[in-house]
Amino acid sequence: MATKHIQYQTQGTCSQLIDVTADEHNVIQQVFFLGGCNGNLQGISQLVRGQQIDDVIKRLDGLRCGTKSTSCPDQLCRALEQLKSAPLE
């Protein structure tokens, strides 16, 4: 199975990096967050695993964390948008 993978440097969140892999059908295989609220981000990672990239973006895009203009789920959407156009490995 071919996969695509990126490491996305987050902006405006407590997490610093999102490492995400999807297969050739844009199904998310794994997500790891560096930093941030460990329990919540582990939960998000498990919930999005096996989901289509576009479905996750529809659900999480634009979510905010407190008074910040973004959130870790919103930054995951930015990472997934980049991942969609990443080359297969």
C-alpha angles and dihedrals in degrees: 000000000000118000139188124215139186139174109217122200106220125222127210098006138098091245114079104197140020119203110196136174130189134177128243090274092057093253112147111242101179142350128195126184123203110213127348129090100339100202095044093046092048087053093050090048091054094044095052095044109109092018127120113257093234092051092053092047091052091053102041106029114120099012112149132209111222110301094342118112090230142024139206091267090049090049088050087059090054089051092048091051089056092044092056090066097038117116120257115254 
